[in-house]
Amino acid sequence: MNSKKIITFGKISADLNKSVPETSAESSSSGFGTFGRKREENNVKKMDEIKPEDEEETQNIQKMMGITGFGKKAKSFDVQEMMENITKTLSSTRTVALEKEKPSEEGSESTKDDSKESDEDDDLIGPPIPLELSTTLDTKKDSDTRKKKEEDDDESDNDDNEESSDTEEEITLKNKIPCIQEVSMVHGTKAVIAIAADPSGARLASGSVDYDVCFWDFAGMDTSMKSFRTLQPCENHPIKCLQYSMTGDVILVISGSAQAKVLDRDGFEKCETVKGDQYITDMARTKGHTASLNSGCWHPFIKEEYLTCSQDSTCRIWVLYRPRGHKNLIKCRAQNGVKTIPTTCAYSREGAAVACGCIDGSIQMWDHRKNFVNPSLILRNAHMQGSEISSLSFSYLGQMLASRACDDTLKLWDLRAFKSPVFETKGLYSRYDTTDCMFSPDDSMIVTGESLNKGITTGRILFYDSKTFDLVREIPVTNSHVIKTLWHPKLNQVFVGCGNGIVKVYYDPKKSMRGAKLCVVKTHMKQKHIEIMSTQQIITPHALPLFRQDRPKSVRKQMEKDRLDPVKSRRPDLPITSGQGGRVASSGGTLSSYVIRNLGLSKRIEDDQDPREAILKYAKIAEEEPYWIAPAYKKTQPKTIFQPDDPESGPSNKKQKT
């Protein structure tokens, strides 16, 4: 190599007091080095050094011109003073650390003072803080220390009052229940065994044993609390289950028939599932249910999918606008492989699982993403065998499952450990196989109803804590059974279906939204019956007497006159009486009399007169003016001879033949 390349790396020196020696570009020992040869710099002007004499001259000129105070003077920093402050703080921190190791009262006090100073010095960067600002900072720090002491005192008080905090939690759970005020809506006289509310909370539907479905609109109701529509969608079948879809535009109706119906918001039928062939033993070969339905529900996310379970031991998944055949079929089997009847069914909150409770006391679940051949989760002895599982309810978080059965129990299950119940409550009498249970909107409580047992006069709603399963609150509802409960998460109102045909609504005026609150405010206005004239009368005061109309003095007199007029009042035909009046009596009681009176003769003939005398009346007219038969047989007709009646022998019809 002919040319030597100099590669040097500099070092950062901490001695700021030392003067930097002037060195050439090629042999540089301090500062950052250069790689290779240094480029030649062109067009570089050399800075002239400013002398103190020139500065004095410029200052004198500024004083003469009067511009000395113009602008702000730039801050100047002394590097030596800054380094001295830094060394002082370092030395003070070292002394504090040494004094902390020595356990003495005097040392502890001094270390506190030194630590305060060191903390203050650590925060400082650059020149020291002036005295005026330092006093204000000290006052702020004193106030901060007082606040910290107060917080510490509050924490100690909270530690002492742990027992009181537990009672406060119970009080808060009670306060969460919206039951300050109540409103009752009359559905009918028989038990309400189905209740559904749309997701927005604008409408409520109730179904009963009397085959009726009532639709309630909270925005249109007043204090009379009357439903705006009542209909019988499934004719003579009790309504077992109602549920609005996730969008609230349609409602699923499950009745005692084998066909489920889907209605729109106003109660008009959208579609009806097909009925299967009951003579086919394999349920997979039929397109629909062959026995009465038990329950049904919508998918939480798929808009057009719903599930039904039936007495034919199957659960079927349907698509809304394809009612001519099911989409999927689920067969429920007992432990020995025999068919078992599903009494209730439900989707999980995510829609990933399909669960059903069977009459053999088992809870079975299938994965919605796989084929429905083998259940993914199954628990055989969840409830007593032979007692219907009336309700399955998933928690909003999806990890817990609550089940209610006709064996008078309410159980809580953890799906992660599905072998035994987490909690169980016994002695909850259930008369109906649709008595349900559900979670509160925040999963803190489980709500269920209780039917009337012997010796009990009022039905109750029971609220259980989901963590401890303690009874938080019980509300006496009516003197009948409590069958259905519904806690709407958006309205924060509790709807209860009772055995005497009443739907009760519980709400809190402060915490609840809309719903029944809208109806209570509106007063019931009675409609006034206004008497209106049937025909509009034109008053012409200057009309001629020929065209002048009599002006009625009052509307009531005119209505009485119109009532007597058979044309204006549209009087129907009078009923048939004995021989007189009515449609048939006016023209005769038989067809022959009708023909004679309307076609043959113009004069009225009495049915009671002798027909021989009636014919002989026209004998003279027939001889003089023959019209019907005589002209045709005039030449060949013999002379008519009538037998005379002898007064001695009596009438001719009673005379004996000789």
Buried (B, 14 or more C-beta within 10 A) or exposed (E): EEEEEBEEEEEEEEEEEEEEEEEEEEEBEBBEEBEEEEEEEEEEEEEEEEEEEEEEEEEEEEEEEEEEEEEEEEEEEEEEEBBEBBEEBEEBBEEBEEBBEEEEEEBEEBBEEBBEBBEBBEEEEEEEEEEEEEEEEEEEEEEEEEEEEEEEEEEEEEEEEEEEEEEEEBEEBEEBBBBEBBBEBBBBEBBBBBBBBBEEBBBBBBBBBBBBBBBBBBEEBBEEBBBEEBBEBBEEBBBBBBBBBBEBEBBBBBBBBBBBBBBEBEBEEBBBBBBBEEEEEEBEEBBBBBBBBBBBBBBBEBEBBBBBBBBBBBBBBBBBEEBEBBEBBBBBBBEEEEBBBBBBBBBBBEBBBBBBBBBBBBBBBBBBEEEBEEBBBBBEEBBBBEBBBBBBBBBEEBEBBBBBBBBBBBBBBBBEEBEEBBBEBEEBBBBBBBBBBBBBBEBBBBBBBBBBBEEEEEBBBBBBBBBEBEEBBEBEBBEBBBBBBBBBEBBBBBBBBBBBBBBBBBBBEEEBBBBBBBBBEEEEEEEEEEEEEEEEEEEEEEEEEEEEEEEEEEEEEBBEEBEEEEEEEEEEEEEBEEEEEBEBBBBBEEEEBBEBBEEEEEEEBEEEEEEEEEEEEEEEEBEEEBEEEEEEEEEEEEEEEEEEEEEEEEEEEEEEEE
